[in-house]
Amino acid sequence: MAIEGSISQFHWGNPHVYIYVEVQTNSGSLVEWEIETDATSILSRSGWTRDTLQTGDPVVVRMNPVYDTRRAHARLVSLSKQDGSIWSARSSFAGSTSDLSATEKADSISGIWATPLATNAHLWSLRDNVRRLTAQGAEIQAAYDIASDSPAGKCIAYPTPTFLGVPYLNEIKILDDRIVIRGELYNTERTIYTDGRDHPEGGKLTNQGHSIGHWENDVLVVETTLLEEHRSSLIDGSPMGVRRRITEKFRLSPDQTRLLIDFRVEDPDYLAEPFQGTLEWVHMPQLEIIGIDCDPKVSTRAWSSR
């Protein structure tokens, strides 16, 4: 869908930037569209700044409206300004794992890695077509109210495997006794202990859990437990419980430009069978991680009536 109008507001914030466009209807009245796009770091890499749009600027916007036709809310596809420039959120970001023209080969799993949109879509396809919930899990999912229950609306980070599939940058650092994976979204950090320790008995449950790892040749094998319950860990209202155990294997692709990550989630409370798959990250050493903070007032805006 495309609309033509003028900028009424431009809110530069995280986790999403919002653009408001006033459009004149056939009857002559004005409708203000609320257009949601990516985080400030994603837009910054594509050339945006907080001054890219000014109140009164004439624009043409291509967008995807929400299904609820009572709301004038949409996701941005692209925006054209009067000077002929065209703006989109992810013009600098790898859209798929085949978009590798700017990458360099990696010597190990350490470095900066981008999660392509194709990886994000693949995870949702696995979720929708492969994952099977228990009856209890399905019942809890059916009762989910995104406006009041969404962890993202409360700025709660996503645990793995969603951590692996959200389309942002990640950095892996290999230290003597541990490996640290820093995710750009919400500045999430995972620590994987590689010093031979086991999971602590009666350890504290946390959002990212307790991870231990070891090397099998060039493959990093990780086991994570002690994860606190998450109300919508795959962003569809399905719960994941405190008894879940997650195994991941990180390895370089044969051409050394991608990181292949196998995951397997066991959750006796909410999964009828283990949920597993393989995701890919793309080596992007030319990009710099810009942490994405989270303002709860911004994170719930998409679901709040204005």
C-alpha positions in Angstrom: 0.0 0.0 0.0 1.2 3.5 -0.8 0.2 6.8 0.7 1.1 10.4 0.0 1.1 13.1 2.7 3.2 15.2 5.0 5.2 14.4 8.1 3.4 15.3 11.3 5.8 13.7 13.8 9.1 11.8 13.7 10.0 9.8 16.9 13.6 8.7 16.9 13.8 6.0 19.6 14.2 2.3 20.5 13.4 -0.4 20.0 11.5 1.1 17.0 11.4 4.4 15.2 8.0 5.8 14.4 7.0 8.1 11.5 3.6 9.9 11.5 2.2 11.0 8.2 -1.0 13.1 7.7 -3.0 12.1 4.6 -6.0 13.8 3.1 -8.9 11.5 2.4 -11.3 11.7 -0.6 -13.8 13.5 1.7 -11.2 16.1 2.6 -10.6 15.0 6.2 -7.1 14.2 7.5 -6.0 10.8 8.7 -2.7 10.4 10.6 -0.9 7.1 9.8 1.5 5.7 12.4 4.3 3.9 10.6 6.6 1.7 12.5 10.2 0.9 11.4 13.4 -0.5 12.8 15.7 0.5 15.7 17.9 3.6 15.5 21.0 1.6 14.9 19.6 -0.2 11.9 18.4 3.1 10.4 21.7 4.8 11.1 23.6 2.2 9.1 21.3 3.0 6.2 22.0 6.7 6.4 19.2 7.9 8.6 19.6 10.5 11.4 17.1 12.0 13.8 17.0 14.9 11.4 16.2 13.0 8.2 12.5 13.9 8.4 11.1 17.3 9.5 7.5 18.2 10.3 5.7 19.3 7.1 8.0 17.3 4.7 6.0 15.9 1.7 6.5 12.2 1.4 5.3 9.1 -0.4 5.3 6.0 1.8 5.1 2.4 0.8 4.0 0.3 3.7 2.3 -2.9 5.0 -0.8 -2.0 7.1 -1.8 -4.1 10.1 -4.7 -6.5 9.6 -6.9 -4.4 12.0 -8.5 -1.9 9.5 -9.7 0.2 12.4 -6.1 1.3 13.1 -4.0 3.5 10.8 -0.9 1.6 11.7 1.7 0.0 9.3 5.2 -1.2 8.9 7.5 0.8 6.7 8.7 -0.6 3.3 10.2 2.6 1.9 9.8 6.4 2.0 10.4 8.9 -0.9 11.1 12.5 -0.2 10.5 15.5 -2.5 14.2 15.6 -3.5 13.9 12.2 -5.1 15.7 10.3 -2.3 14.3 6.9 -1.3 14.8 5.7 2.3 14.4 2.2 3.7 15.4 0.7 7.0 17.8 -2.0 5.9 19.5 -0.9 2.8 22.9 -1.6 4.3 22.0 -5.0 5.8 22.3 -8.5 4.4 18.8 -9.6 3.3 19.8 -13.2 2.7 22.7 -15.5 3.2 23.5 -15.3 -0.5 24.1 -11.5 -0.2 27.8 -11.8 0.7 29.4 -9.3 -1.7 30.8 -7.2 1.2 31.9 -10.0 3.5 35.4 -11.4 4.3 36.2 -14.9 5.2 36.4 -15.7 9.0 39.2 -17.6 10.6 37.1 -18.7 13.5 33.6 -18.2 14.9 34.8 -15.0 16.6 33.9 -11.6 15.1 30.9 -9.6 14.0 28.0 -11.6 12.5 24.7 -10.4 11.0 21.4 -12.3 11.2 19.9 -12.0 7.7 16.1 -11.5 7.3 16.1 -14.9 5.6 17.3 -16.5 8.8 14.6 -14.7 10.7 12.0 -15.9 8.3 13.3 -19.5 8.5 13.0 -19.6 12.2 9.4 -18.4 12.0 8.8 -21.1 9.4 10.2 -23.8 11.7 8.1 -22.4 14.5 4.9 -22.5 12.5 5.4 -25.7 10.7 7.7 -27.9 12.8 7.3 -27.0 16.5 4.6 -28.9 18.3 3.2 -27.7 21.7 1.8 -29.8 24.5 -1.9 -29.3 25.3 -0.8 -27.1 28.2 1.4 -25.0 26.0 -1.3 -24.6 23.4 -3.8 -23.5 26.1 -1.4 -20.9 27.4 -0.7 -19.7 23.9 -4.4 -19.3 23.2 -4.8 -17.0 26.2 -2.0 -14.7 25.2 -2.7 -11.0 25.0 0.1 -9.2 23.2 -0.8 -5.8 24.7 -0.5 -7.0 28.3 1.6 -10.2 28.1 4.4 -9.4 25.6 7.8 -9.7 27.2 9.2 -7.4 24.4 6.7 -4.8 25.5 8.4 -4.9 28.9 11.9 -4.8 27.3 12.6 -8.4 28.3 15.2 -10.0 26.0 14.7 -13.1 23.9 16.5 -16.3 24.9 17.9 -18.7 22.4 16.9 -19.8 19.8 15.0 -16.6 19.2 18.2 -14.8 20.2 19.8 -16.5 17.2 17.1 -15.5 14.8 16.3 -11.8 15.3 17.8 -9.8 12.5 20.4 -7.7 14.1 24.2 -7.8 14.7 26.0 -10.1 17.1 29.6 -10.2 18.3 31.4 -13.4 19.5 34.6 -13.1 21.6 36.6 -16.1 22.5 38.4 -15.7 25.9 40.6 -18.2 27.8 37.8 -19.6 30.0 34.6 -18.5 28.3 33.0 -17.3 25.1 30.9 -14.1 25.2 28.1 -13.5 22.6 26.8 -10.0 22.6 23.5 -9.4 20.8 22.7 -5.9 19.5 19.0 -6.1 20.4 18.6 -4.9 24.1 22.4 -5.2 24.5 21.8 -8.9 25.4 24.9 -10.8 26.5 25.4 -14.5 26.8 28.4 -16.1 28.6 29.4 -19.7 27.7 31.8 -21.2 30.1 34.5 -23.4 28.5 36.6 -24.1 31.6 35.1 -27.5 32.4 32.6 -26.4 35.0 29.2 -28.0 35.2 25.8 -26.3 35.7 25.4 -25.2 39.3 23.0 -27.2 41.4 20.0 -25.1 42.3 21.4 -22.2 40.4 19.5 -19.0 39.8 17.1 -18.9 36.8 17.9 -16.1 34.3 16.7 -14.9 31.0 19.7 -16.2 29.1 20.3 -19.2 31.4 23.6 -20.9 32.3 25.7 -22.1 29.4 28.6 -24.4 29.3 30.6 -25.3 26.1 33.3 -27.5 24.7 35.1 -27.8 21.4 34.7 -30.9 19.1 37.4 -30.0 16.6 36.3 -26.7 15.2 32.7 -27.0 16.4 31.6 -25.2 19.6 29.0 -27.4 21.4 26.9 -25.5 24.0 24.4 -26.7 26.5 22.1 -24.2 28.3 19.9 -24.7 31.3 18.6 -22.7 34.3 16.4 -20.6 32.0 13.6 -18.6 33.5 10.1 -19.0 32.1 9.4 -16.9 29.1 5.8 -15.9 28.1 6.5 -15.6 24.3 10.0 -16.8 23.6 9.2 -17.4 19.9 7.2 -14.1 19.6 3.9 -16.0 19.1 2.5 -16.2 22.6 3.8 -19.7 23.2 5.5 -20.2 26.6 8.8 -21.9 27.4 9.4 -23.4 30.8 12.0 -23.6 33.5 12.9 -27.2 32.7 14.0 -26.7 29.2 17.4 -27.6 28.0 18.9 -26.2 24.8 21.9 -27.6 22.8 23.6 -25.6 20.1 26.5 -26.3 17.8 28.4 -23.4 16.2 30.5 -24.1 13.1 31.9 -22.2 10.1 30.5 -22.9 6.7 32.9 -24.5 4.2 33.4 -21.1 2.5 34.1 -19.4 5.9 31.6 -16.6 5.2 28.7 -17.9 7.3 28.2 -19.3 10.8 26.0 -22.3 10.9 24.1 -22.9 14.2 22.3 -26.1 15.0 19.9 -25.8 17.9 17.7 -28.3 19.8 15.2 -27.3 22.5 13.8 -29.8 24.9 10.9 -28.5 27.1 8.9 -31.3 28.8 6.3 -28.8 30.0 5.4 -27.0 26.8 6.9 -28.9 23.8 5.4 -32.2 22.7 8.8 -33.1 21.1 12.2 -31.4 20.8 12.2 -28.4 18.5 15.3 -28.2 16.4 16.7 -26.6 13.2 19.7 -24.8 11.7 20.2 -21.1 11.4 22.8 -19.0 9.6 24.7 -15.8 10.4 26.7 -13.9 7.9 30.3 -12.6 8.6 30.1 -8.8 8.6 33.4 -7.5 10.0 32.9 -4.1 8.3 29.9 -3.3 10.5 30.0 -2.0 14.0 27.6 -3.1 16.8 25.5 -0.3 18.1 23.6 -1.4 21.2 19.8 -1.1 21.0 18.3 0.0 24.3 14.6 -0.2 25.0 12.1 2.3 26.2 8.9 0.5 27.5 6.8 3.5 26.3 8.1 3.0 22.8 8.1 -0.8 22.8 4.3 -1.0 23.5 3.3 1.8 21.1 2.4 -0.6 18.3 -0.3 -2.2 20.4 -1.6 0.8 22.2 -4.5 2.8 21.0 -3.6 6.5 20.5 
